[in-house]
Amino acid sequence: MNDLARRFSYHHPSNVTVAESHDLVRTSIHQMARILSELPESRERALAMTKLEEAMFWANAAIERYQQGFPSLQAATAHGHPAAPAVSPKPTPDLPPVAETMPAPN
């Protein structure tokens, strides 16, 4: 497949690993978006959300265009293990506030 065809064609998931890789990307990005949604409404938060959307888009494009999922998912599926690691769609409630994890400005 040439570059233009790869870029502008629909790529149906060719196997379970590809489909599960999409699910893993969406779930992981959604978890981060939920965490960021707790930031004050601002231009910075909006940009962070846009960048997450872009990251999800490009990760899914890479999966689809090359019909390869994550190697760790492929290995797990091949050995009969659960395909995707457990990723909670909800943020972890026991995360410390960002202010506690970042150093004070100089």
ZARO-221328 format. One line per 2 residues: number of its first residue (from 1); their letters; for each residue x, y, z of N, C-alpha, C, O. Coordinates in pm, whole numbers, plus 50000, padded with zeros to 5 digits. Example, Ala and Ser with C-alpha at 12.3 -4.5 7.8 and 13.67 -1.06 7.14 Angstrom:
2
1	as	51319,49431,50780,51230,49550,50780,51320,49670,50780,51424,49668,50846  51285,49775,50708,51367,49894,50714,51290,50003,50787,51341,50114,50804
***
This chain:
106
1	mn	50086,49882,50000,50000,50000,50000,50090,50123,50000,50182,50134,50081  50063,50217,49909,50145,50337,49905,50107,50432,50018,50006,50413,50085
3	dl	50189,50535,50038,50171,50627,50150,50035,50697,50148,49970,50708,50252  49992,50746,50031,49863,50815,50024,49747,50721,50056,49654,50758,50127
5	ar	49753,50602,50004,49647,50505,50033,49644,50472,50182,49537,50461,50241  49762,50457,50242,49768,50426,50385,49712,50542,50468,49643,50519,50567
7	rf	49741,50664,50427,49696,50781,50503,49547,50809,50489,49484,50853,50585  49491,50784,50372,49355,50832,50347,49254,50720,50322,49148,50745,50264
9	sy	49285,50601,50364,49192,50489,50349,49141,50444,50485,49204,50468,50588  49026,50380,50483,48974,50319,50605,49045,50186,50624,49063,50110,50529
11	hh	49086,50160,50746,49156,50036,50778,49076,49962,50885,49083,49995,51003  49001,49864,50843,48923,49783,50937,49020,49703,51024,49116,49646,50972
13	ps	48997,49696,51156,49087,49617,51241,49102,49475,51186,49003,49406,51164  49225,49433,51165,49250,49304,51103,49249,49188,51201,49240,49072,51161
15	nv	49259,49218,51331,49259,49110,51430,49220,49164,51566,49202,49285,51585  49208,49074,51660,49163,49112,51795,49265,49204,51863,49226,49297,51933
17	tv	49393,49179,51842,49495,49262,51906,49485,49407,51861,49501,49498,51942  49457,49430,51734,49442,49566,51683,49322,49632,51750,49332,49746,51797
19	ae	49209,49563,51756,49089,49619,51819,49114,49647,51968,49074,49751,52020  49181,49554,52035,49208,49573,52179,49309,49685,52201,49305,49753,52304
21	sh	49399,49704,52108,49494,49815,52120,49421,49949,52112,49454,50042,52185  49322,49958,52023,49240,50080,52017,49169,50103,52150,49166,50215,52200
23	dl	49113,49998,52205,49043,50010,52334,49138,50057,52443,49102,50142,52525  49259,50004,52445,49358,50042,52546,49394,50190,52532,49404,50261,52632
25	vr	49415,50236,52409,49447,50378,52386,49332,50465,52434,49354,50561,52508  49210,50433,52390,49094,50516,52429,49074,50518,52580,49049,50624,52637
27	ts	49085,50403,52644,49064,50396,52788,49171,50475,52864,49141,50546,52959  49295,50462,52820,49405,50532,52887,49393,50683,52871,49411,50758,52967
29	ih	49364,50728,52749,49349,50872,52725,49228,50925,52802,49233,51035,52857  49120,50848,52805,49001,50891,52879,49033,50908,53027,48985,51002,53090
31	qm	49112,50818,53082,49150,50829,53223,49228,50959,53247,49201,51030,53344  49321,50989,53160,49397,51113,53176,49308,51235,53158,49323,51334,53229
33	ar	49215,51230,53063,49124,51342,53041,49038,51368,53165,49012,51483,53200  48994,51261,53230,48915,51279,53353,48997,51348,53461,48945,51432,53535
35	il	49124,51313,53470,49211,51378,53569,49228,51526,53534,49215,51613,53621  49257,51554,53408,49277,51694,53365,49150,51777,53373,49157,51899,53388
37	se	49034,51713,53364,48909,51788,53370,48887,51852,53507,48800,51938,53522  48965,51811,53605,48955,51871,53739,49035,52000,53751,49026,52069,53853
39	lp	49114,52032,53650,49187,52159,53651,49090,52274,53632,48980,52254,53581  49128,52394,53673,49041,52509,53651,49015,52529,53502,49104,52509,53420
41	es	48893,52568,53468,48863,52597,53328,48954,52709,53283,48956,52817,53341  49030,52682,53177,49128,52780,53130,49173,52741,52990,49144,52633,52940
43	re	49244,52833,52930,49301,52806,52799,49397,52689,52808,49401,52603,52720  49475,52685,52916,49574,52579,52934,49507,52442,52943,49554,52345,52883
45	ra	49396,52434,53017,49324,52307,53027,49268,52267,52890,49274,52150,52851  49213,52363,52818,49159,52335,52685,49268,52284,52591,49245,52191,52514
47	la	49386,52345,52598,49498,52298,52515,49542,52158,52554,49572,52076,52468  49545,52131,52683,49583,51997,52729,49484,51893,52678,49524,51785,52636
49	mt	49355,51925,52681,49253,51833,52630,49268,51813,52479,49254,51701,52429  49297,51921,52407,49318,51910,52263,49437,51820,52232,49432,51738,52140
51	kl	49544,51835,52309,49663,51752,52287,49633,51606,52317,49687,51517,52250  49548,51578,52416,49508,51440,52443,49430,51383,52324,49451,51268,52285
53	ee	49340,51464,52269,49265,51419,52151,49361,51388,52036,49346,51288,51966  49460,51477,52018,49558,51454,51912,49638,51327,51938,49663,51249,51845
55	am	49679,51306,52062,49755,51185,52096,49673,51060,52067,49725,50962,52014  49545,51063,52102,49459,50949,52076,49444,50926,51926,49452,50813,51878
57	fw	49424,51034,51852,49411,51024,51708,49535,50960,51646,49524,50865,51568  49653,51012,51679,49775,50964,51615,49809,50823,51659,49858,50744,51578
59	an	49784,50789,51784,49809,50651,51829,49718,50555,51754,49763,50451,51706  49589,50589,51744,49497,50501,51671,49529,50497,51523,49512,50393,51459
61	aa	49576,50608,51465,49616,50608,51324,49734,50513,51302,49736,50439,51204  49830,50514,51393,49945,50425,51380,49901,50279,51388,49948,50194,51312
63	ie	49811,50250,51482,49760,50113,51495,49691,50070,51367,49716,49961,51316  49603,50154,51315,49524,50119,51197,49607,50112,51070,49594,50017,50993
65	ry	49690,50211,51048,49765,50217,50922,49860,50100,50906,49883,50053,50794  49914,50052,51016,50012,49944,51006,49956,49811,51057,50026,49709,51057
67	qq	49828,49812,51100,49759,49691,51146,49840,49612,51248,49847,49489,51244  49902,49686,51338,49975,49624,51446,49932,49690,51575,49924,49813,51584
69	gf	49906,49610,51672,49875,49662,51803,50003,49670,51886,50113,49673,51832  49985,49672,52015,50098,49677,52106,50160,49537,52115,50087,49440,52133
71	ps	50292,49526,52104,50355,49394,52112,50320,49317,52239,50304,49195,52235  50308,49387,52352,50274,49318,52478,50135,49257,52470,50111,49151,52529
73	lq	50041,49321,52400,49908,49263,52384,49914,49143,52291,49844,49044,52314  49996,49150,52187,50010,49038,52094,50066,48916,52165,50018,48804,52145
75	aa	50168,48937,52249,50229,48825,52320,50130,48764,52420,50121,48642,52432  50057,48849,52491,49961,48799,52590,49851,48719,52521,49812,48612,52569
77	ta	49799,48770,52410,49693,48701,52338,49743,48567,52284,49670,48468,52288  49866,48564,52234,49922,48441,52178,49938,48333,52284,49933,48214,52252
79	hg	49957,48372,52409,49977,48275,52516,49850,48249,52596,49855,48185,52701  49736,48298,52547,49609,48271,52612,49581,48353,52737,49491,48320,52813
81	hp	49658,48458,52758,49636,48545,52873,49534,48652,52837,49508,48675,52719  49476,48717,52938,49387,48829,52905,49462,48928,52817,49579,48957,52841
83	aa	49395,48976,52717,49463,49055,52614,49511,49190,52663,49625,49229,52634  49431,49263,52735,49469,49398,52773,49488,49407,52923,49412,49347,52999
85	pa	49589,49482,52966,49603,49504,53109,49482,49580,53160,49421,49659,53088  49448,49558,53285,49333,49626,53343,49363,49775,53356,49458,49813,53424
87	vs	49285,49857,53291,49299,50002,53298,49165,50056,53340,49065,50037,53271  49161,50122,53452,49037,50177,53503,49003,50304,53427,49090,50389,53408
89	pk	48877,50320,53382,48841,50444,53314,48824,50561,53411,48803,50674,53367  48832,50536,53540,48817,50642,53639,48954,50677,53696,49038,50589,53712
91	pt	48977,50805,53727,49105,50840,53786,49119,50779,53925,49021,50758,53995  49241,50751,53962,49268,50693,54093,49241,50799,54199,49302,50906,54196
93	pd	49149,50772,54294,49112,50875,54391,49223,50908,54491,49219,51015,54551  49320,50819,54510,49422,50845,54610,49546,50916,54554,49650,50918,54620
95	lp	49535,50973,54433,49646,51051,54381,49660,51180,54460,49560,51246,54490  49783,51218,54493,49800,51344,54565,49768,51460,54473,49784,51448,54351
97	pv	49724,51573,54529,49701,51691,54445,49830,51729,54373,49939,51706,54424  49816,51786,54256,49932,51822,54174,50028,51911,54251,50149,51895,54238
99	ae	49976,52004,54330,50061,52098,54405,50155,52023,54499,50265,52071,54525  50114,51908,54551,50197,51832,54643,50308,51756,54571,50408,51720,54633
101	tm	50293,51731,54443,50391,51651,54371,50489,51735,54291,50588,51683,54240  50463,51865,54278,50550,51950,54198,50637,52035,54291,50589,52082,54395
103	pa	50763,52055,54254,50848,52140,54336,50802,52286,54334,50742,52332,54237  50829,52355,54440,50793,52496,54447,50876,52575,54347,50993,52545,54328
105	pn	50816,52677,54283,50894,52759,54188,51005,52834,54259,50992,52870,54376  51115,52858,54188,51229,52930,54247,51204,53077,54247,51289,53154,54293
***
